Amino acid sequence: MMADLGKVACVLGLALLPVTAATAQAAALEPHRAAYRLILDRGHRVDGLIDVQGGLVIEWQKACDGWLSRQRLGFVANTDGGTNFSHDVRFSSWESLDGQQMRYNVRSYEGEKLLEEYRGEAELNQGGGGVASFSAPTEQRIDLPPGTVFPTEHMRRILVEASQGQHMVSHEVFDGWGFDALTQVTSVIGAQRVPAKVETTGKPEDKGWPVSMAYYNIQANADLPEFEAQFVLTEQGVLQGLVLDYGDFRLKAMLEKLELLNPPAC
């Protein structure tokens, strides 16, 4: 499996509906925890895989000084060669409310064995650009170009751009997943629609936009994306109908439970 299994983290646009001021104000990232069941997409070309079973949890919590993000993706795969393999990726981060600072920790496991870990912090300058300082696996500093955004700020911008009626946007996103963790993410946003109802704790979701994201490795200067994700993005920042495309196989992430979390009393 040559795909970058660590990228989670993400329908072509139709004629966009008129956007009112009320619609734009309604779209905002809200604290929540979403649990998904992962299965193999059998309608897509599969490279040696028979079955996949696993889960994905995405959590956004708002603190008084920033956003806390946690994601975990894990699955067990059966191959046509009679062997199984497991994969487990865990991501956590803190981002300041102004989107200028970030602390991150990314770990991947095979069973109980830690395969790799990236840990550090990054900061952007008001005038553009910034630097990421890794403390693990080795100490290393990399420059971030002007226009770089972090994952929470990226999601916030996608919500704003969708509510404003934009149908294609591109961002340079740094997520801490390796020394080449700067990715060009191109997003195609479709017309607003009503997503499927799901089990919720808190107020139910209503409207959202179909989004297709393509992730390009900037350093590789490749014409084809390393990873693609399709989903419906609700006005609260929840992903529904999520499909993760790793190139040689594709997974469906079926939203099974959604919990809306209380914001802090600051």
N, C-alpha and C positions, 0 to 999 in steps of 0.2 A: 504494500500500500504506500504509494508515493505522495498521497495528498497530505496537505498540512492540516492535521486533525485538530489543531489547537484553535483555529479560527471558528468562531461561533457567530458571538459576538455579535445574516444578516440579509409575469403579467406586464406587460408593457403598458405605458401610459395611454389612457383614452382621452377623449375631449373632456377637459376639466369643467366641473360645475362652477357656476359663479360663486365667489367667496365673499361673505359678508363680514363686517367687523365682529359680529357676535361669534361667528365660526372661528375666526382667528384667535379671539380671546379664550375660546373654550379649549383649544388644543394646548396642553401643557403636561410635561412629564410629572406624573404623580408617583409617590412611593408605593411599591407593590412587590409581591412575590408571586411568580408564575411557575407552575410545575408542568412539564411536558413529558409525554411518553414517546420514545424514539423507536421508529420502525424503518425497515428498508423500503425504499420506493421501488417497487417491482416494475413500474412502468418506465424505468430509466435503465440505461445500459449498466450492467453490474459486472465488475471485474473480479471473478472468482469468489464472490460472496453468495451464500445460500440464505442466511438469515441474520438479522441484527435485532437485539433487544437491549433497551437501555432507557435512560432518562436524562432530562435537562432541567435545571432550575436556574432562573434568572431573578435576581433580587436587586431592587433599587431602594435604598433607605436615605432619607434626608436628615442630616444633622444640622445643628445651628451654624456650623462653619463650613459645611460642604455636603457632597453626596458620597454615600458609601455604596459600592457596587460589588455584588458577589455573583459569580456564575460557576456552575459545575455541570460538566457534560461527561457521562460515562455510559459505556455499552460493552456488551459481549457479542462478538461476531463469529459465525460459523462459516467455514470456507468449503469449497468443493473438494479440497484435498484432504478433508477429514480432520483438520486442525482448527482449534479455536484461538482467538486472541481477544484481549480486553484492552480498553482504553479509558483513561480517566484524566480529565483536565480540570483544574481548579484555578479560578481567577478571582482576585479581590483587589479593590482599589479605593482610594479616597481622592476626590477632586474638590478643590475650592469652589465656592459658589460663583466666583468670577471666571472660572475656567482657566486660570493661569497656573495652577499648581496641581501636581498629581503624585501620589505614592502608589506603587503597584507591586503585586506579588503573583507570579504565574508558576504553577507546578503541574507537571504531567507524570502520570504513573502508568506502569504496566503491572496489573495486579497490585501487590503491595510494594513493588520496587519503584523508587523515585527515579525517573528517567532524566529529568532536567528541571531546573528552577531558575527563574529570572526575577530579581528583586531590585528595587531602586526607587528613585524619585525624579521628577522632571518639573521644569519651570519654564514658562514662556515670558518673554519680555513684552511690555506694552508697545514698543516700537516695532515688534516683529521678530520672529525666530525665538530660539531658546536652546536649552541643553537638557539631556537626560543623563543622569548619573546612576550607573548600575553598581550595586554592592555584591550581587551574586549573578552568575557563578564566579565571575571575577570582577574586579573593579575596572570600570570602563566608562568613558564619557563620549556621547555622540551629540553632534549638533542637530538641532531641529530647525528646518527652514521656516521663513515667514509664512503664515497661513496655517500652520499646524494646529490641530485641535485634538483634545482628548476624548475618549469614548462617550462620557456623559454629555459633554458639550456637543458632540456630534449628533447624538440622539435628539437633544433639545433643538438643534438647528434644523434637523430633518422635519420635526414637528412644525416648527415655525414656517419653514418653506412650503410644506404641504398645505398648511392652512392659508398661505398666501397665494396658492394656485400655481406654484412652480412645478414643472413636470420633469426637469432633469437638472441635477446639481452634482457637484464633485467637491470632495474634501480630502485633504491630507491628514490622516488619522494616526496618532501614535498610541499604542495600547500596551507597550512594555513586553510584548511577546518576542524576545530575542533582540540581538543587536541590530537587526534589520527590520525593526518593528514599525517602521513608517510605511503606511499603505495608502495608496490612492484609491478612494472609495467613490465610485460613480453610482448614483441612485436615480432610478426612473420611477416617478410617482404618478399613479393613475387617479381616476376620478373617485371622489369620496363615496363610500357605500356603507351598508349596514353589515357588520361581521356576524359570524355565528354566535349564538348565546352559549355561555360556558358557566360552570359552577363558580360562584363568586362569594367572597366574604366582604361585604361593603356594597357600595352602589354598583349596579351593573354597567357594563360597557354598552356603548351605542354605536357611534359611527367611526369609520376609519378609512384609510387610503391603502390600496395595493401598492407595495413597494418592491422593486427589484434592485438589489445591490450587487455590484461586481467589485472585487478586491484585487488590485494590481500591486505587485511588488515593485516599488519605485526604483530600487537599486538594480533589479534585474532588467528593467526597461523592456518588459515583455508586452506583446500585443494582446495576449489572451489572459484573462483573469486567473489567479490561483484558486479562487474560491468565489462562490456566488450564493446569495440567499434571497428567498422570496417570502413575503409575508404580507398580512394586512396589519397596518400600524394604527391602533385606535387613538382617539383624542387624548387618552391618558398615558400613551407611550407603551401600551401592552402589545406584544407580538402575537398574532393569531394566524393559523394556517401556515406555519413556518416550515420551509423546505431548505435544507442545507445541502448544497451541491459541491462535492469535493472533486468533481471531474471524472474519476473512475468509478464513483458510486455516489448515490444521493440518499439522504435520510429525510423522513417526514417527522416533524416534531408536533405532536397532537396535544394541544393545551387541555389539560384535565382539571386543573384547579388554579384559581386566581384569588389572591388575598390582597386587598387594598390596605396599606399600612398607614397608621396615623402620622402626620407630620409632627416635628418637635414643637414644643411650646417655648419659643425663644423670646 
